[in-house]
Amino acid sequence: RSSCRNAGLLSCPLSRLTASQPLVRLRAASIETARACVSAMSDLRIYFGSQTGTAEGFAQELADEAGEHGHRAKVKDLEDFDAAEFARPGLVVVVVATYGEGQPTESSEKFVDWLQKLAKPGSLAGIRFAVMGLGDSTYEHFNAMGALVDDALGRLGGMRAFARGAGDDSKDINEDFAEWRKGLWKALAQEPAKEHEQPLKRRRIDSAELETTSPDSEPRSSSRPTGEGGTGGAGDIEGDEEDDADAPGAAAGVRAPKSAILARWLRGASAAVVTACVDLDQEAAEVGRQGDIRARHVELDISALSQANDWEAGWTLELLPRSDPADVQWFAQRMLPIAGSGGDTSQRDALLQELSACDLLSLPAAGTLRRLAAAIDDSQSARRVLQLAEEEAFLRSLAAPSARLSLRELFALVLAPTARLHARDFLHHCPRLIARAYTVAAARADGPGVLALAVALVREKLQPLHLDVIPAFAKRGLLASEAGNSGDDAKGKCREFLGACSAQLVLRCQLGDRFMARLRPSPLRPPPSPSFGAPPPPMVMIAAGAGVAPFRGFVREWRRLAPQSRGLAVLFFGVRGRSAYTPYMEEFRAALTEAGTPPPLCRLFCAYSRDNGRKEYVQQLIADQGELLRSLVRYGAHFYVCGATAMGMGVRKAIVDVLAADAGGRNLVEELRACGRFVEELWG
């Protein structure tokens, strides 16, 4: 079963099999050749600083390819940063994300602090480096950490091996990385090697050293899983090696992929239990149109969380979702039993549990796809998967928002009807779902150990597969003989993409459901009082849809304060129609009329984008209320914007325009942002 990749020969021409090549394994006589081949590689240290797993995934992709370019790679999480190890002479690549308004990710804080405060001039004189920054250009400080790290490494004496890359999540971050990665390998190949970095002299393996093997002639691979999806060979993630009995994969008797991000997240997470679910679209709820439900109010018991009594309004709750049960069952039906399980019920339940933790919604990167091919018991089906992994541009197009091909859809197209998956290998290599973040829609005073979320369903209509995808697969010889006539969307029905966590919370959530969860602070917090006895400055809250969540918490917080301790509060709220978010609307209107001066909410402006044919958005309301906003700014108002990125950009421009009369040619929004009076939380 072991390919050259599993043996560590990533530079071997056979490490990337095509449809015309047989499955191969090295003869025993070739082991010494393999060892010599690996030992001749130059060392490459790849560091990542990731918040959601993207940087970690990209780092692992680089490691997957490193052997093909003459490098023996180690992937390192910046959370485990060691200054002496980092400064050791050699080749270093850093893939680092920017978090929030130009801050480092949690795992990068120690590293960035060392670069800025502790590192001595010339301390990195022995390294050659390249930096790939990840960010979102809709934020002001786009790729701030990538720029900071790149500049600091050069300032401390490092030699830049390749220009800094800038991945943009608001466009096509995967394409950005692919282009940068291509240039990186080209630049490194053209550089003369240092004495301590002898390049690998590639040697073609003679056919006499190889023998063909049937897919079932060898036991499953037991190599240590590394990274998102795991890997063997030249790329390993270094870190905590302690096995966790509660980690994904443990119940089914396999080692799950070693994802540093997921492992770190799970260490700080505990179980939260759903205690209430309320549909926020009143009209759809009343007539029982489940398919029309777009948002839900979900309450959870978080008493088991370490910060159950310490959180504040505006904080973020991260939840770990589970895959759609229909996808889980589809894969389970195609699984061969784990050896020794006997097919008993407990093993079946464990298999379903572990499959539900897998990311069956997204297409994995090419390296992970190659490893998943090893789980297929049919050689022709496996070759089709390997061939697809070679066509990376095509693979990226399948994962792009215009197609969003899922792992289930991919396997339905390439697997022969009789093909089955080895459960141990599949679970070993399939990437796991990561946590999704939701802003809390409650105030801590609502009750001990309980909080609420407002969750909008992420739903996108997609083109049927038969229009573009199936013809493209057929043209490339990737289509299984009967896949074009299968029941998996091949008959022209419309497809739709549903977000993993939002679909679970909005469409499938039931009382008593349990989620692994973790709380963390966010920049969203009500303005503080300037001094003892003085009320806080005014706050202007702007939201669309579920973006109103933190502002429900703010208003509920202020309802519990004495009137003299409140500031002025104004809310601009955009929804689809008058029946949407009805429970929240009732709360806000009650706050408007509550006794005391000022009331918890002074003004409420609602924009309805789908109301009797009229389309009105919060940007228009802001333009209409320019005089009010200019007056509030003079009194020190704080602005908060929460919602989709497109809405946030429109709101930002509208506020710049209405404040222009008082700006004297200056951009007041940037001045407000610099002093913490303009805060955005955007997504999508």
C-alpha positions as CSV (number, residue, x, y, z in Angstrom):
1,R,0.0,0.0,0.0
2,S,2.8,2.4,0.8
3,S,3.6,4.8,-2.0
4,C,6.8,6.7,-2.4
5,R,5.0,9.6,-0.6
6,N,4.4,7.5,2.5
7,A,8.0,6.3,2.4
8,G,9.2,9.9,2.3
9,L,10.3,10.0,-1.3
10,L,8.4,13.1,-2.2
11,S,10.9,14.0,-4.9
12,C,10.4,10.6,-6.6
13,P,8.5,10.9,-10.0
14,L,6.2,8.2,-8.7
15,S,5.1,10.3,-5.7
16,R,2.4,11.7,-7.9
17,L,0.6,8.8,-9.6
18,T,-1.5,9.4,-12.7
19,A,-4.3,7.3,-14.2
20,S,-1.8,5.5,-16.4
21,Q,0.5,4.4,-13.6
22,P,0.0,1.3,-11.3
23,L,-0.1,1.5,-7.6
24,V,3.4,0.7,-6.4
25,R,5.4,0.1,-3.2
26,L,9.1,0.0,-2.6
27,R,10.8,-3.4,-2.4
28,A,12.6,-4.0,0.8
29,A,15.9,-3.6,-1.1
30,S,15.0,0.1,-1.7
31,I,14.6,1.1,2.0
32,E,18.2,2.2,2.2
33,T,17.7,4.2,-1.0
34,A,14.7,5.9,0.6
35,R,16.7,6.7,3.8
36,A,19.6,8.1,1.8
37,C,17.2,10.2,-0.3
38,V,15.6,11.7,2.7
39,S,18.8,12.4,4.5
40,A,20.1,14.3,1.5
41,M,17.3,16.9,1.7
42,S,17.9,20.4,3.0
43,D,16.0,21.4,6.1
44,L,13.0,23.8,5.8
45,R,11.2,25.2,8.8
46,I,7.6,26.3,8.1
47,Y,6.0,28.3,10.9
48,F,2.3,29.3,10.9
49,G,0.2,31.7,13.0
50,S,-3.5,30.8,12.4
51,Q,-6.8,31.7,14.0
52,T,-9.2,29.6,12.0
53,G,-6.9,27.0,10.3
54,T,-6.2,28.6,6.9
55,A,-2.6,29.5,7.6
56,E,-2.1,26.0,9.1
57,G,-3.5,24.4,6.0
58,F,-1.3,26.4,3.7
59,A,1.8,25.6,5.8
60,Q,1.0,21.9,5.5
61,E,0.5,22.3,1.7
62,L,4.0,23.7,1.5
63,A,5.3,20.8,3.6
64,D,3.5,18.3,1.3
65,E,5.4,19.7,-1.7
66,A,8.8,20.3,0.0
67,G,10.3,17.0,-0.8
68,E,9.6,17.4,-4.5
69,H,11.8,20.5,-4.4
70,G,14.6,19.0,-2.4
71,H,13.6,20.1,1.2
72,R,12.8,18.1,4.3
73,A,10.1,20.2,6.0
74,K,9.0,20.6,9.6
75,V,5.8,22.5,10.3
76,K,5.7,24.5,13.5
77,D,2.9,26.3,15.3
78,L,4.0,29.8,16.4
79,E,2.3,29.1,19.7
80,D,5.3,26.9,20.4
81,F,7.7,29.6,19.3
82,D,11.3,29.2,20.6
83,A,13.6,32.1,19.8
84,A,16.9,30.0,19.8
85,E,15.3,27.4,17.4
86,F,13.9,30.1,15.1
87,A,17.3,31.9,14.9
88,R,19.1,28.7,13.9
89,P,20.7,29.1,10.5
90,G,18.7,27.8,7.6
91,L,15.6,28.3,5.5
92,V,12.5,29.6,7.2
93,V,9.0,30.2,5.8
94,V,6.3,32.0,7.9
95,V,2.6,31.8,7.0
96,V,0.8,34.3,9.3
97,A,-2.7,35.6,9.5
98,T,-3.9,39.0,10.6
99,Y,-6.7,39.0,13.2
100,G,-9.3,41.7,13.8
101,E,-8.0,45.2,13.3
102,G,-4.4,44.4,12.6
103,Q,-3.6,42.2,15.6
104,P,-1.7,39.0,15.7
105,T,-3.6,35.7,16.1
106,E,-3.6,34.3,19.6
107,S,-0.9,31.8,18.7
108,S,1.4,34.5,17.2
109,E,1.4,36.9,20.1
110,K,4.5,35.6,21.7
111,F,6.4,35.6,18.4
112,V,5.4,39.1,17.5
113,D,6.3,40.3,21.0
114,W,9.7,38.8,20.5
115,L,10.2,40.5,17.1
116,Q,9.2,43.9,18.4
117,K,10.7,44.0,21.9
118,L,13.2,41.2,22.7
119,A,15.1,40.3,19.5
120,K,18.5,41.8,19.2
121,P,19.9,43.4,16.0
122,G,21.6,40.8,13.9
123,S,20.1,37.9,15.8
124,L,18.6,36.4,12.6
125,A,21.7,36.9,10.4
126,G,21.9,33.2,9.6
127,I,18.4,32.7,8.2
128,R,16.9,33.0,4.7
129,F,13.2,33.7,4.9
130,A,9.9,34.1,3.0
131,V,6.6,35.4,4.5
132,M,3.1,34.7,3.3
133,G,0.6,37.0,5.0
134,L,-3.2,36.3,5.1
135,G,-5.9,38.9,5.6
136,D,-9.0,40.6,4.3
137,S,-8.7,43.8,2.2
138,T,-12.0,45.1,3.5
139,Y,-10.3,45.8,6.8
140,E,-8.2,48.9,7.2
141,H,-5.0,47.0,8.4
142,F,-5.0,44.5,5.6
143,N,-2.2,41.9,6.1
144,A,-0.7,44.0,8.9
145,M,1.0,41.0,10.5
146,G,2.5,39.7,7.2
147,A,4.1,43.1,6.6
148,L,5.3,43.4,10.2
149,V,6.9,40.0,10.2
150,D,8.5,40.4,6.8
151,D,10.0,43.8,7.8
152,A,11.2,42.5,11.2
153,L,12.9,39.5,9.8
154,G,14.9,41.6,7.4
155,R,15.6,44.3,10.0
156,L,17.0,41.6,12.4
157,G,19.5,40.4,9.8
158,G,17.6,37.7,7.9
159,M,18.1,37.5,4.1
160,R,14.8,37.6,2.1
161,A,14.6,34.5,-0.2
162,F,11.4,35.6,-1.8
163,A,9.0,38.6,-1.8
164,R,6.2,38.7,0.8
165,G,2.9,37.3,-0.4
166,A,-0.5,38.8,0.5
167,G,-3.5,36.5,0.5
168,D,-6.9,38.3,0.4
169,D,-9.8,36.4,2.0
170,S,-12.3,38.8,0.5
171,K,-11.3,37.7,-3.0
172,D,-9.5,34.4,-3.7
173,I,-7.1,33.6,-1.0
174,N,-6.4,30.1,-2.3
175,E,-5.4,31.5,-5.7
176,D,-3.2,34.1,-4.0
177,F,-1.4,31.4,-2.1
178,A,-1.0,29.1,-5.1
179,E,0.7,31.9,-7.1
180,W,3.0,32.8,-4.3
181,R,3.9,29.2,-3.6
182,K,4.8,28.7,-7.2
183,G,7.1,31.7,-7.2
184,L,8.6,30.6,-3.9
185,W,9.7,27.2,-5.2
186,K,11.0,28.7,-8.4
187,A,13.1,31.3,-6.4
188,L,14.5,28.7,-4.1
189,A,15.5,26.4,-7.0
190,Q,17.5,29.3,-8.5
191,E,19.3,30.2,-5.3
192,P,22.8,28.7,-4.6
193,A,22.6,26.4,-1.6
194,K,24.4,27.2,1.6
195,E,27.0,24.8,3.0
196,H,24.4,23.6,5.6
197,E,21.7,23.3,3.0
198,Q,22.9,20.7,0.4
199,P,20.2,20.3,-2.2
200,L,18.7,17.0,-2.9
201,K,20.1,15.4,-6.1
202,R,17.1,13.7,-7.6
203,R,17.4,10.1,-8.6
204,R,14.8,8.3,-10.6
205,I,13.8,5.0,-9.0
206,D,14.5,2.1,-11.2
207,S,11.5,0.0,-12.1
208,A,13.3,-3.1,-10.7
209,E,13.0,-1.6,-7.3
210,L,9.2,-1.4,-7.4
211,E,6.5,-4.0,-7.4
212,T,2.8,-3.7,-8.2
213,T,0.5,-4.3,-5.3
214,S,-3.2,-4.8,-5.1
215,P,-5.1,-2.3,-2.9
216,D,-5.7,-4.9,-0.1
217,S,-2.3,-6.6,0.0
218,E,-0.8,-4.4,2.7
219,P,-2.2,-3.3,6.1
220,R,-3.3,0.3,6.7
221,S,-0.6,2.9,7.1
222,S,0.3,3.6,10.7
223,S,2.5,6.7,10.0
224,R,2.0,9.6,12.4
225,P,-0.7,12.0,11.2
226,T,0.3,15.6,10.9
227,G,-1.5,18.7,10.0
228,E,-4.9,19.2,8.7
229,G,-5.7,15.9,7.1
230,G,-2.4,14.4,8.3
231,T,0.7,13.6,6.2
232,G,3.6,11.2,6.1
233,G,7.0,11.8,4.7
234,A,8.7,15.1,4.4
235,G,6.2,17.4,6.2
236,D,5.4,17.0,9.9
237,I,3.8,19.3,12.4
238,E,5.8,19.5,15.6
239,G,4.1,19.9,18.9
240,D,2.3,18.1,21.8
241,E,2.4,14.4,21.1
242,E,0.2,13.4,24.0
243,D,-2.8,11.3,22.9
244,D,-6.2,12.7,23.9
245,A,-8.9,10.1,24.6
246,D,-11.5,12.7,23.8
247,A,-9.9,13.8,20.5
248,P,-11.7,13.1,17.2
249,G,-10.8,9.6,16.1
250,A,-10.2,8.1,19.5
251,A,-13.6,6.4,19.7
252,A,-13.1,4.6,16.4
253,G,-9.6,3.4,17.3
254,V,-7.7,5.7,14.9
255,R,-5.4,8.7,15.3
256,A,-7.2,11.7,13.9
257,P,-5.4,14.3,11.7
258,K,-3.0,16.3,13.9
259,S,-4.4,19.9,13.6
260,A,-2.6,22.2,16.0
261,I,-5.5,24.7,15.7
262,L,-8.1,22.2,16.6
263,A,-6.1,20.6,19.3
264,R,-5.4,24.0,20.9
265,W,-9.0,25.0,20.6
266,L,-10.2,21.7,22.2
267,R,-7.9,22.2,25.2
268,G,-9.8,25.4,26.1
269,A,-13.3,24.1,25.2
270,S,-16.1,22.5,27.2
271,A,-19.6,21.3,26.5
272,A,-22.5,23.8,26.1
273,V,-26.1,22.5,26.1
274,V,-29.0,23.9,24.0
275,T,-31.8,25.0,26.3
276,A,-34.1,27.0,23.9
277,C,-34.6,27.5,20.2
278,V,-36.9,30.3,18.8
279,D,-37.5,31.0,15.2
280,L,-36.8,34.7,14.5
281,D,-38.9,34.8,11.3
282,Q,-42.4,34.9,12.9
283,E,-44.4,34.4,9.6
284,A,-42.5,31.3,8.6
285,A,-42.7,29.9,12.1
286,E,-46.4,30.4,12.3
287,V,-47.2,28.5,9.1
288,G,-44.6,25.9,9.7
289,R,-42.5,26.6,6.6
290,Q,-39.3,25.1,7.9
291,G,-37.6,25.8,4.5
292,D,-38.2,29.5,4.9
293,I,-36.6,29.8,8.4
294,R,-33.6,32.1,7.9
295,A,-32.6,32.8,11.5
296,R,-32.9,31.4,15.0
297,H,-32.4,32.5,18.6
298,V,-30.6,29.8,20.4
299,E,-29.9,29.7,24.2
300,L,-27.2,27.6,25.7
301,D,-26.2,26.5,29.2
302,I,-22.5,27.3,29.4
303,S,-22.0,26.6,33.1
304,A,-19.3,24.1,32.2
305,L,-17.2,26.7,30.4
306,S,-14.3,28.2,32.4
307,Q,-15.5,31.8,31.7
308,A,-19.2,31.0,32.3
309,N,-19.5,33.9,34.8
310,D,-16.8,36.3,33.4
311,W,-18.1,37.1,29.9
312,E,-19.5,40.5,28.8
313,A,-22.0,41.6,26.2
314,G,-20.3,41.6,22.8
315,W,-18.1,38.6,23.5
316,T,-17.8,35.8,21.0
317,L,-18.9,32.1,21.5
318,E,-17.2,29.6,19.3
319,L,-19.0,26.4,18.6
320,L,-17.7,23.2,17.0
321,P,-20.3,21.9,14.5
322,R,-21.0,18.4,13.2
323,S,-21.5,17.3,9.6
324,D,-24.9,16.9,8.1
325,P,-26.3,13.4,9.1
326,A,-27.2,12.7,5.4
327,D,-23.5,13.2,4.4
328,V,-22.4,11.1,7.4
329,Q,-24.7,8.2,6.4
330,W,-23.6,8.4,2.8
331,F,-19.9,7.9,3.7
332,A,-20.8,5.3,6.4
333,Q,-22.6,3.2,3.8
334,R,-19.4,3.1,1.8
335,M,-17.0,2.2,4.6
336,L,-15.4,-1.2,5.1
337,P,-15.4,-2.2,8.7
338,I,-12.4,-1.6,10.9
339,A,-10.4,-4.8,11.3
340,G,-11.3,-6.6,14.4
341,S,-14.5,-4.7,15.1
342,G,-16.8,-7.4,14.0
343,G,-19.3,-4.9,12.7
344,D,-20.9,-4.5,16.2
345,T,-23.3,-1.7,17.1
346,S,-20.8,0.2,19.3
347,Q,-18.2,0.3,16.5
348,R,-20.9,1.5,14.1
349,D,-21.9,4.3,16.5
350,A,-18.2,5.2,16.9
351,L,-17.8,5.4,13.2
352,L,-20.8,7.7,12.8
353,Q,-19.5,9.9,15.6
354,E,-16.1,10.3,14.0
355,L,-17.5,10.9,10.5
356,S,-19.7,13.6,11.9
357,A,-16.5,15.4,13.1
358,C,-15.0,15.3,9.6
359,D,-15.3,18.2,7.2
360,L,-17.4,16.5,4.5
361,L,-18.6,19.9,3.1
362,S,-15.3,21.3,1.8
363,L,-12.9,20.0,-0.8
364,P,-9.5,19.3,0.8
365,A,-6.2,20.5,-0.6
366,A,-4.4,18.4,-3.2
367,G,-2.0,16.9,-0.7
368,T,-4.8,15.7,1.6
369,L,-6.7,14.4,-1.5
370,R,-3.7,12.2,-2.4
371,R,-3.7,10.7,1.1
372,L,-7.5,10.1,1.0
373,A,-7.0,8.2,-2.3
374,A,-5.1,5.6,-0.1
375,A,-8.5,4.9,1.6
376,I,-10.2,3.7,-1.6
377,D,-10.2,0.0,-2.2
378,D,-10.7,0.3,-5.9
379,S,-7.5,1.1,-7.9
380,Q,-9.3,2.8,-10.8
381,S,-11.3,5.1,-8.4
382,A,-8.1,5.9,-6.5
383,R,-6.3,6.8,-9.7
384,R,-9.0,9.2,-10.6
385,V,-8.6,11.0,-7.2
386,L,-4.9,11.1,-7.7
387,Q,-5.3,12.5,-11.1
388,L,-7.6,15.2,-9.8
389,A,-5.0,16.1,-7.2
390,E,-2.5,16.8,-9.9
391,E,-4.8,19.3,-11.6
392,E,-4.6,21.9,-8.8
393,A,-6.1,24.8,-10.7
394,F,-9.1,22.7,-11.6
395,L,-9.4,21.5,-8.0
396,R,-9.4,25.1,-6.8
397,S,-12.1,26.0,-9.3
398,L,-14.3,23.2,-7.9
399,A,-13.8,24.6,-4.4
400,A,-14.5,28.2,-5.4
401,P,-17.8,29.9,-4.3
402,S,-19.2,29.5,-7.9
403,A,-19.0,25.7,-7.6
404,R,-18.6,24.7,-4.0
405,L,-18.3,21.0,-4.8
406,S,-18.4,19.0,-1.5
407,L,-16.3,16.0,-0.6
408,R,-19.4,13.8,-0.9
409,E,-20.2,15.1,-4.4
410,L,-16.6,14.6,-5.5
411,F,-16.6,11.0,-4.3
412,A,-20.0,10.4,-5.9
413,L,-18.5,11.4,-9.2
414,V,-15.2,9.5,-9.1
415,L,-16.0,6.3,-7.1
416,A,-17.1,3.2,-8.9
417,P,-20.4,1.9,-7.7
418,T,-18.7,-1.0,-5.9
419,A,-15.8,1.0,-4.5
420,R,-15.5,1.1,-0.7
421,L,-13.4,3.2,1.7
422,H,-11.2,1.8,4.4
423,A,-12.6,3.5,7.5
424,R,-9.3,3.7,9.4
425,D,-7.4,5.4,6.5
426,F,-10.3,7.8,5.7
427,L,-10.8,8.9,9.3
428,H,-7.0,9.2,9.7
429,H,-6.6,11.6,6.8
430,C,-9.9,13.5,6.4
431,P,-9.7,17.1,7.7
432,R,-11.9,17.9,10.8
433,L,-14.4,20.7,11.1
434,I,-13.2,23.7,13.0
435,A,-15.1,26.0,15.3
436,R,-17.4,28.8,14.1
437,A,-17.7,32.1,15.9
438,Y,-20.9,33.8,16.9
439,T,-21.3,37.1,18.7
440,V,-23.3,36.7,22.0
441,A,-26.8,38.1,21.8
442,A,-27.3,38.5,25.6
443,A,-26.1,40.3,28.7
444,R,-24.4,38.5,31.6
445,A,-27.1,39.8,33.9
446,D,-29.7,37.7,32.0
447,G,-28.8,34.7,34.2
448,P,-25.9,32.7,35.5
449,G,-24.3,30.3,33.1
450,V,-26.7,31.0,30.2
451,L,-26.2,33.0,27.0
452,A,-28.0,33.4,23.7
453,L,-27.0,33.6,20.0
454,A,-28.7,35.0,16.9
455,V,-27.9,32.6,14.1
456,A,-28.6,33.4,10.4
457,L,-28.7,30.4,8.0
458,V,-25.9,30.6,5.5
459,R,-27.5,29.4,2.3
460,E,-26.4,29.9,-1.3
461,K,-28.1,28.5,-4.5
462,L,-25.6,26.7,-6.8
463,Q,-25.7,25.5,-10.4
464,P,-26.6,21.8,-11.1
465,L,-23.6,19.6,-11.6
466,H,-24.6,18.6,-15.0
467,L,-24.1,22.1,-16.4
468,D,-20.4,22.4,-15.9
469,V,-18.9,20.0,-13.4
470,I,-19.9,16.6,-14.9
471,P,-18.8,17.6,-18.4
472,A,-15.5,18.8,-17.1
473,F,-15.0,15.5,-15.2
474,A,-15.9,13.5,-18.2
475,K,-13.5,15.4,-20.5
476,R,-10.6,14.7,-18.1
477,G,-11.5,11.0,-17.7
478,L,-12.3,11.6,-14.0
479,L,-15.9,10.4,-14.1
480,A,-16.9,6.9,-12.9
481,S,-18.9,5.0,-15.5
482,E,-22.2,5.4,-13.7
483,A,-21.6,8.7,-11.8
484,G,-23.4,10.9,-14.4
485,N,-26.6,9.0,-13.7
486,S,-26.3,8.7,-10.0
487,G,-28.9,10.3,-7.6
488,D,-26.3,12.8,-6.3
489,D,-27.5,15.9,-8.1
490,A,-26.9,14.4,-11.6
491,K,-30.4,14.9,-12.9
492,G,-30.3,18.6,-13.0
493,K,-31.8,19.6,-9.7
494,C,-30.6,22.8,-8.2
495,R,-28.0,22.5,-5.5
496,E,-27.5,24.7,-2.5
497,F,-24.7,25.3,-0.1
498,L,-25.5,25.4,3.6
499,G,-23.0,26.5,6.2
500,A,-22.1,23.6,8.5
501,C,-22.7,25.3,11.8
502,S,-25.6,27.6,10.8
503,A,-27.5,24.7,9.2
504,Q,-27.1,22.6,12.4
505,L,-28.3,25.5,14.6
506,V,-31.1,26.8,12.4
507,L,-32.5,23.6,10.7
508,R,-31.5,20.7,13.0
509,C,-31.0,22.1,16.5
510,Q,-33.0,20.4,19.3
511,L,-33.2,20.9,23.0
512,G,-30.5,19.1,24.8
513,D,-28.0,19.1,21.9
514,R,-24.4,19.5,23.0
515,F,-21.7,21.5,21.4
516,M,-18.1,21.9,22.3
517,A,-17.7,25.6,22.9
518,R,-15.3,28.3,24.0
519,L,-15.8,32.0,24.9
520,R,-13.4,34.8,24.0
521,P,-13.5,38.6,24.2
522,S,-14.0,40.8,21.2
523,P,-13.6,44.5,20.4
524,L,-17.3,45.0,20.7
525,R,-18.1,46.5,24.1
526,P,-20.3,49.4,25.2
527,P,-18.4,52.7,25.7
528,P,-17.1,53.1,29.2
529,S,-18.0,56.0,31.5
530,P,-15.3,58.7,31.3
531,S,-15.3,59.4,35.0
532,F,-17.1,58.6,38.3
533,G,-20.7,59.7,38.2
534,A,-20.7,60.8,34.5
535,P,-22.7,58.8,31.9
536,P,-21.0,56.9,29.1
537,P,-20.8,58.7,25.7
538,P,-23.5,58.0,23.1
539,M,-23.4,54.8,21.1
540,V,-24.5,54.3,17.5
541,M,-25.2,50.7,16.6
542,I,-25.6,49.6,13.0
543,A,-26.5,46.1,12.0
544,A,-28.2,43.9,9.4
545,G,-29.8,40.5,10.1
546,A,-28.0,38.4,12.8
547,G,-25.4,41.2,13.1
548,V,-27.8,42.7,15.6
549,A,-26.8,40.1,18.2
550,P,-24.3,42.1,20.2
551,F,-26.6,45.1,20.3
552,R,-29.4,43.1,21.8
553,G,-26.9,42.4,24.6
554,F,-25.9,46.1,24.8
555,V,-29.5,47.2,25.2
556,R,-30.3,44.5,27.7
557,E,-27.2,45.6,29.7
558,W,-28.4,49.2,29.7
559,R,-31.9,48.3,30.7
560,R,-30.5,47.1,34.0
561,L,-28.6,50.3,34.7
562,A,-30.1,53.4,36.4
563,P,-31.1,56.0,33.9
564,Q,-28.3,58.4,35.0
565,S,-25.7,55.7,34.3
566,R,-26.8,55.3,30.7
567,G,-25.6,57.1,27.6
568,L,-27.7,57.8,24.5
569,A,-28.2,54.7,22.3
570,V,-29.3,54.7,18.7
571,L,-29.8,51.6,16.6
572,F,-30.0,51.2,12.8
573,F,-31.2,47.8,11.9
574,G,-31.7,46.2,8.5
575,V,-33.9,43.2,8.0
576,R,-35.6,41.5,5.0
577,G,-39.2,42.2,6.1
578,R,-41.5,43.3,8.9
579,S,-42.0,39.7,10.2
580,A,-38.2,39.1,10.5
581,Y,-36.5,39.1,13.9
582,T,-39.9,39.8,15.5
583,P,-38.9,38.8,19.1
584,Y,-35.9,41.2,19.0
585,M,-38.0,44.0,17.5
586,E,-40.5,43.7,20.3
587,E,-37.6,44.0,22.8
588,F,-36.2,47.1,21.1
589,R,-39.5,48.8,21.0
590,A,-40.1,48.1,24.6
591,A,-36.7,49.6,25.4
592,L,-37.7,52.8,23.5
593,T,-40.6,53.4,25.9
594,E,-39.1,52.3,29.1
595,A,-39.2,54.8,32.0
596,G,-36.2,57.0,32.7
597,T,-34.2,59.6,30.9
598,P,-32.6,58.5,28.7
599,P,-34.3,55.2,28.0
600,P,-32.1,52.1,27.2
601,L,-32.7,52.8,23.5
602,C,-33.4,56.3,22.3
603,R,-34.0,55.9,18.6
604,L,-34.7,52.9,16.4
605,F,-34.4,53.1,12.6
606,C,-35.4,50.0,10.6
607,A,-34.6,49.3,6.9
608,Y,-36.6,46.6,5.1
609,S,-34.9,45.2,2.0
610,R,-37.8,43.0,0.9
611,D,-40.9,44.8,1.9
612,N,-43.7,45.0,-0.7
613,G,-41.2,45.5,-3.5
614,R,-39.3,48.3,-1.8
615,K,-35.6,47.9,-1.1
616,E,-34.2,50.0,1.6
617,Y,-30.9,49.5,3.3
618,V,-29.3,50.8,6.5
619,Q,-26.9,52.9,4.4
620,Q,-29.8,55.0,3.1
621,L,-31.1,55.5,6.7
622,I,-27.7,56.7,7.7
623,A,-27.7,59.3,4.9
624,D,-31.1,60.5,6.0
625,Q,-30.0,60.9,9.6
626,G,-26.8,62.8,8.9
627,E,-27.6,65.8,11.2
628,L,-28.3,63.4,14.1
629,L,-25.1,61.5,13.6
630,R,-23.0,64.7,13.3
631,S,-24.5,65.9,16.6
632,L,-23.7,62.6,18.3
633,V,-20.1,62.7,17.1
634,R,-19.7,66.1,18.7
635,Y,-20.8,64.5,22.0
636,G,-18.2,61.8,21.7
637,A,-20.3,59.0,20.2
638,H,-18.9,55.5,19.6
639,F,-19.9,53.7,16.4
640,Y,-20.4,49.9,16.1
641,V,-21.0,48.1,12.8
642,C,-21.8,44.4,12.7
643,G,-22.9,42.2,9.8
644,A,-21.8,41.1,6.3
645,T,-18.7,42.6,4.8
646,A,-20.6,44.2,1.9
647,M,-23.0,45.9,4.3
648,G,-20.1,47.1,6.4
649,M,-18.3,48.6,3.5
650,G,-21.4,50.4,2.4
651,V,-22.1,51.7,5.9
652,R,-18.5,52.9,6.3
653,K,-18.8,55.0,3.1
654,A,-22.2,56.4,4.1
655,I,-20.8,57.5,7.5
656,V,-17.7,59.1,5.9
657,D,-20.1,61.0,3.6
658,V,-22.5,62.3,6.3
659,L,-19.6,63.4,8.5
660,A,-17.8,65.2,5.7
661,A,-19.6,68.5,6.6
662,D,-17.7,68.6,9.9
663,A,-14.5,66.9,8.7
664,G,-12.8,69.8,6.9
665,G,-11.4,67.4,4.3
666,R,-10.4,64.8,6.9
667,N,-11.6,61.2,7.1
668,L,-13.3,61.3,10.4
669,V,-14.0,57.6,10.4
670,E,-10.3,56.8,10.4
671,E,-9.8,59.3,13.3
672,L,-12.6,57.7,15.2
673,R,-11.2,54.2,14.5
674,A,-7.7,55.3,15.8
675,C,-9.1,56.3,19.2
676,G,-11.4,53.2,19.5
677,R,-14.7,55.0,18.6
678,F,-15.4,53.1,15.4
679,V,-15.4,49.3,15.7
680,E,-16.5,46.8,13.0
681,E,-17.1,43.1,13.2
682,L,-17.8,41.8,9.7
683,W,-17.9,38.5,8.0
684,G,-18.7,36.7,4.7
